[in-house]
C-alpha cells in the first residue's frame, strides 16, 4: 500500500518551481536587508536627522503609491517570468551604482534619495508580479503554506542580513553591503531560468483594453467586495502606522539604547526573528479556519507590543518586544495576503495583489516621513506609540466596513 506523506510546515517546498523561487529569494533578500541596514546608517551618519531618514522612506513611497497599480496591470498583461527577469536585473544594477558612489567618496544624501526612488519604482512592478506568480507554483490547498514560506524568504533574511551587515561594515565598508546585494539578485534570475511554468491562460476576448482601463477594473473589483476592501485597509493601517517604525531603529539604537551600529543590527534581527517565527507558525497551521479572526488578533497584539517597545530603554527588553511585534505583524500580513489570493481569479490577480503591494509596501515608507517628523518633535518613543494606536483605529474602521471580517474562514 502506498504511504501518504503527512503535511509539513515546508509542504510547498516539495514543488520544484516554488523551491527554486524560494531559495533564490532567500539569497537576494539577505543582500537586500544588508543594504537596508547600511543605507539607514549611511543616511543617519551623513545627516544625523530622523527627518531625513523619513525622507528616504518618502522617496520609496512615492513610486509604490503611483506605480504599484500600473505594475499589477502590466503583470496581468505580460509574461510574469520575463517581467521578473527585468526587475531583478535593474534592482541589482541600482545597488551596484550606490555602492560605487560610496566607494568613490562622492555620495551625497540626495544620491541615496534618488536610488531609493528608482529602486522602489522597479519594486512596484516586481512585487505584484512575484505575488501573483505564487498560485501557479503550488496547488490551491498549499497556497497558505506557500505564502507563509514566501514571507520567510524576506523576513528570514531580515535575521541574517542585518547581523551580517553590522559585522561586515568594519571590514568591507558600507559600500560592500551594496555590492553583495547587487550580486544576490543573480540567484533569483537563475531560479526563474530553472522554472517550468505552464502557459498563461488567454485574456478574455473583446476589444483590447488600456492599462488605465485595467487599473480601473481592478479598483472597481475590490471596491465591490467589502471583504477585500476591509483586508486591504487593515493592511494599509498596519504598514503606515506600525511597520513604518523600522525607520526609527537607527535613532533607538543610537540615542535611546546607546548601542551603535551593532545595536541597530540587533534590533533589525530581532524583528526579523519574530517574522520568521510568525511565518513558521502560520505554515504549521496550514489551511485553518477563522483566518479573519487571526488578522484582527494579530493587528491588536502588534500594537500593544510596539507601544511597549516605545517605552523601553533597555536593549534586551527592546529585542524581546520587537521579536513579538515581528511575529504578530507577519501573521497579519501573510494571512491578508492569502485571503486576497484565495478570493481572486488568475485574470485579476496581478491587479488585486498590486493593491496588497501598495497597502503593505507603499504605505510603510509613506508613513516614515510623518513618523520621522513626529520623532524629531516629541521623541521616538512617543512617535511609535502614536503609530500603534492609529493602526488599531484603522482596524476598527475596517471592521465597520465589513463586520464579518472576524468570521472569514
C-alpha positions in Angstrom: 0.0 0.0 0.0 1.4 3.4 -1.0 2.2 5.6 2.0 0.9 9.2 2.0 3.3 11.7 3.4 1.8 13.9 6.1 1.6 17.6 5.6 4.6 19.6 7.0 5.5 23.2 7.7 7.5 23.1 4.5 4.9 21.4 2.3 5.2 24.0 -0.5 9.0 23.3 -0.9 8.1 19.8 -2.3 7.1 21.6 -5.5 10.3 22.3 -7.6 9.1 25.6 -9.1 8.3 27.1 -5.8 11.5 25.7 -4.3 13.7 27.4 -6.9 12.0 30.7 -6.3 12.2 30.4 -2.5 15.9 29.7 -2.5 16.7 32.4 -4.9 14.7 35.0 -2.9 16.4 33.9 0.3 19.8 34.8 -1.2 18.6 38.0 -2.8 16.7 39.2 0.2 19.7 38.6 2.6 21.6 41.1 0.4 18.6 43.4 0.4 18.5 43.5 4.2 22.2 44.2 4.3 21.6 47.2 2.1 18.7 48.4 4.2 20.8 48.5 7.3 23.8 50.1 5.5 21.5 52.7 3.9 19.9 53.7 7.1 23.2 54.0 8.9 24.7 55.9 5.9 21.9 58.5 5.9 22.0 58.9 9.7 25.8 59.3 9.6 25.6 61.9 6.8 22.8 63.9 8.2 22.1 63.0 11.9 18.4 63.6 11.2 15.5 61.3 11.9 13.6 63.6 9.5 16.0 62.7 6.7 15.6 59.1 7.4 11.9 59.6 6.9 12.6 61.4 3.6 14.2 58.3 2.3 11.0 56.5 3.2 9.0 59.1 1.3 11.3 58.6 -1.8 10.5 54.9 -1.6 6.8 55.5 -1.0 6.0 57.8 -4.0 6.7 55.1 -6.7 4.9 52.4 -4.7 1.8 54.7 -4.4 1.9 55.8 -8.0 3.2 52.8 -9.9 2.0 49.7 -8.0 -1.4 49.6 -9.7 0.4 50.0 -13.1 2.7 47.2 -12.1 -0.3 44.9 -11.3 -2.0 45.7 -14.6 1.2 45.0 -16.5 1.6 41.8 -14.6 -1.8 40.7 -15.8 -0.9 41.6 -19.4 2.5 40.1 -20.0 4.6 37.0 -19.2 5.4 37.3 -15.5 8.7 35.4 -15.6 10.0 37.8 -18.3 8.9 40.8 -16.2 10.7 39.4 -13.1 13.9 39.0 -15.2 13.8 42.7 -16.0 13.0 43.9 -12.5 15.8 41.9 -10.8 18.4 43.0 -13.3 17.5 46.6 -12.7 17.4 46.3 -8.9 20.9 44.7 -8.9 22.3 47.4 -11.1 21.0 50.2 -8.9 22.5 48.6 -5.8 25.9 48.5 -7.6 25.6 52.1 -8.6 25.1 53.3 -5.0 28.0 51.0 -3.8 30.3 52.6 -6.3 29.2 56.1 -5.3 30.1 55.3 -1.7 33.4 53.7 -2.7 34.5 56.7 -4.7 33.7 59.0 -1.8 31.2 61.0 -3.9 28.0 60.0 -2.1 25.6 62.8 -1.0 22.3 62.4 0.9 20.3 63.3 -2.3 22.0 60.4 -4.2 20.5 58.0 -1.7 17.1 59.6 -2.2 17.4 59.1 -6.0 18.5 55.5 -5.8 15.7 54.8 -3.2 13.2 56.3 -5.6 14.4 54.3 -8.6 14.7 51.1 -6.7 11.1 51.5 -5.4 9.9 52.2 -8.9 11.2 48.8 -10.0 9.8 47.1 -6.9 6.4 48.5 -7.8 6.4 46.1 -10.8 8.3 43.3 -9.1 6.2 42.8 -6.0 2.7 42.3 -7.5 4.2 40.1 -10.2 6.0 37.9 -7.7 2.9 37.6 -5.5 0.7 36.8 -8.5 3.1 34.1 -9.6 2.9 32.0 -6.4 -0.5 30.4 -7.0 0.8 29.0 -10.3 3.7 27.3 -8.5 1.7 25.2 -6.0 -1.8 23.6 -5.7 -4.5 25.8 -4.1 -4.6 23.6 -1.0 -0.9 24.5 -0.3 -1.2 28.2 -1.0 -1.4 29.4 2.6 1.7 27.3 3.3 3.5 28.8 0.3 2.6 32.4 1.3 3.9 31.8 4.8 7.1 30.3 3.5 7.5 33.0 0.9 7.3 35.6 3.7 10.1 33.8 5.4 12.5 34.4 2.5 12.2 38.1 3.2 11.9 38.1 6.9 14.3 35.2 7.5 16.8 37.2 5.6 16.0 40.1 8.0 17.6 37.9 10.7 20.8 37.1 8.8 21.2 40.3 6.7 21.3 42.9 9.4 23.6 40.8 11.5 26.0 40.3 8.6 25.8 44.0 7.8 26.7 45.0 11.3 29.6 42.5 11.4 31.0 43.2 7.9 30.9 47.0 7.8 34.2 47.4 9.7 35.9 45.1 7.1 34.2 45.8 3.8 32.7 49.2 4.4 29.2 50.3 3.8 29.7 50.0 0.0 30.5 46.3 0.4 26.9 45.7 1.5 25.6 47.3 -1.6 27.9 45.2 -3.8 26.8 42.0 -2.1 23.2 42.9 -2.7 23.7 43.6 -6.4 25.2 40.1 -6.9 22.5 38.4 -4.8 19.8 39.1 -7.5 21.6 36.7 -9.8 20.2 33.9 -7.6 16.6 35.0 -8.5 17.5 35.2 -12.2 18.8 31.7 -12.1 15.7 30.4 -10.2 13.5 31.9 -12.8 15.5 30.2 -15.5 15.1 26.8 -13.9 11.3 27.0 -13.5 9.0 25.1 -15.8 5.8 27.1 -15.9 2.5 26.3 -17.6 1.4 28.8 -20.3 -0.7 31.7 -19.0 -4.4 31.4 -19.7 -5.5 33.7 -22.6 -7.1 37.0 -21.6 -10.9 37.3 -22.1 -12.0 38.2 -25.6 -13.3 41.6 -26.6 -11.7 44.8 -27.6 -8.2 45.5 -26.4 -8.1 47.5 -23.1 -5.6 50.1 -21.9 -3.5 49.8 -18.8 -5.6 52.6 -17.3 -8.8 50.7 -18.0 -7.4 47.6 -16.4 -6.5 49.6 -13.3 -10.0 51.0 -13.0 -11.4 47.5 -13.4 -9.2 46.2 -10.6 -10.1 49.1 -8.2 -13.8 48.5 -9.0 -13.5 44.8 -8.3 -12.0 45.4 -4.8 -14.5 48.2 -4.0 -17.4 45.9 -4.8 -16.2 43.2 -2.4 -16.3 44.6 1.1 -14.2 41.8 2.5 -11.4 42.6 0.1 -11.7 46.3 0.8 -11.5 45.7 4.6 -8.5 43.4 4.2 -6.6 46.0 2.1 -7.5 48.8 4.6 -6.3 46.7 7.6 -3.0 46.0 5.9 -2.6 49.7 5.0 -3.1 50.8 8.6 -0.7 48.2 9.8 2.0 49.3 7.4 1.5 53.1 7.5 1.4 53.4 11.3 3.2 50.4 12.7 5.7 48.8 10.3 7.0 52.2 9.3 8.6 52.3 12.8 11.6 50.5 11.3 12.9 53.8 10.0 13.4 55.0 13.6 15.6 51.9 14.6 18.8 53.9 14.0 17.5 56.6 16.4 16.6 54.0 19.0 19.9 52.2 18.6 22.0 55.4 18.8 20.1 57.8 21.1 17.8 55.7 23.2 19.6 52.4 23.7 23.1 53.7 23.1 24.1 50.5 21.2 25.6 51.9 18.0 25.6 50.2 14.6 25.8 46.7 16.2 22.7 47.6 18.2 20.9 48.6 15.0 21.8 45.2 13.6 20.4 43.5 16.7 17.1 45.5 16.5 16.6 44.6 12.9 17.5 41.0 13.5 15.0 40.7 16.5 12.2 42.0 14.3 13.3 39.5 11.6 13.4 36.6 14.1 9.9 37.4 15.1 8.7 37.4 11.5 10.3 34.1 10.9 8.7 32.6 14.0 5.3 34.0 12.9 5.8 32.6 9.4 6.7 29.2 10.7 3.6 29.2 13.0 1.4 30.1 10.1 3.0 27.5 7.9 2.2 24.8 10.5 -1.4 26.0 10.8 -1.8 25.3 7.1 -5.4 25.6 5.8 -7.1 26.5 9.1 -10.4 28.2 9.5 -11.2 31.7 11.0 -8.3 33.4 9.2 -10.1 36.7 9.6 -10.1 36.4 13.4 -6.3 35.8 13.2 -5.9 39.1 11.3 -7.8 41.0 14.0 -6.0 39.4 16.9 -2.6 39.8 15.3 -3.0 43.5 14.5 -4.2 44.2 18.0 -1.2 42.3 19.5 1.4 44.1 17.4 0.0 47.5 18.5 0.4 46.5 22.2 4.0 45.2 21.7 5.1 48.2 19.7 3.8 50.6 22.3 5.8 48.8 25.0 8.9 49.0 22.7 8.4 52.8 22.6 8.7 52.9 26.4 11.7 50.6 26.7 15.2 51.9 27.5 16.9 48.5 27.8 18.3 46.7 24.8 17.3 43.2 25.7 13.8 44.2 26.7 13.5 46.0 23.3 14.8 42.9 21.5 12.1 40.7 23.1 9.3 43.1 22.3 10.4 43.5 18.7 10.5 39.8 18.3 6.9 39.6 19.4 6.0 42.6 17.2 7.6 41.0 14.2 5.7 37.7 14.7 2.3 39.4 15.1 2.8 41.7 12.1 3.8 38.9 9.8 0.9 36.8 10.9 -1.5 39.6 10.0 0.2 40.4 6.7 0.6 36.9 5.4 -3.0 36.0 6.3 -4.2 39.1 4.5 -2.1 38.0 1.5 -3.6 34.5 1.5 -7.2 35.7 1.8 -6.7 38.1 -1.1 -5.1 35.3 -3.3 -7.8 32.8 -2.5 -10.6 35.3 -3.3 -9.2 36.3 -6.7 -9.1 34.7 -10.1 -6.0 34.4 -12.3 -7.1 37.2 -14.7 -7.4 39.7 -11.9 -4.7 38.5 -9.5 -1.9 40.9 -10.5 -4.2 43.9 -10.0 -5.5 42.8 -6.7 -2.0 41.9 -5.5 -0.8 45.3 -6.6 -3.3 46.8 -4.0 -1.7 44.4 -1.5 1.7 45.7 -2.5 0.5 49.3 -2.2 -1.1 48.7 1.2 1.9 46.8 2.6 5.0 48.1 0.9 3.8 51.5 -0.3 2.2 52.6 3.0 5.3 51.6 5.1 7.7 54.1 3.5 4.9 56.7 3.2 4.4 56.5 7.0 8.1 57.0 7.7 8.1 60.7 6.8 5.4 61.8 9.3 6.8 59.3 11.8 10.3 60.8 11.5 8.8 64.3 11.8 6.9 63.3 15.0 10.0 61.7 16.4 12.0 64.9 15.9 9.3 66.9 17.7 8.2 64.6 20.5 10.8 61.8 20.6 10.9 58.3 19.0 9.1 56.6 21.8 6.1 58.8 21.6 6.1 58.6 17.8 5.9 54.7 17.7 3.2 54.6 20.5 1.1 57.1 18.5 1.5 54.9 15.4 0.5 51.8 17.2 -2.7 53.4 18.4 -3.6 54.7 14.9 -3.2 51.1 13.5 -5.9 50.0 15.9 -8.2 52.8 14.8 -7.8 51.8 11.2 -8.6 48.2 12.1 -11.8 49.4 13.7 -12.7 51.3 10.5 -12.1 48.0 8.5 -14.5 46.2 10.9 -17.1 48.9 10.4 -16.9 48.4 6.6 -17.1 44.6 6.9 -18.3 43.4 10.4 -17.9 39.8 9.2 -14.1 40.2 8.8 -13.5 38.2 12.0 -15.6 35.3 10.7 -13.8 34.8 7.3 -12.8 31.1 7.1 
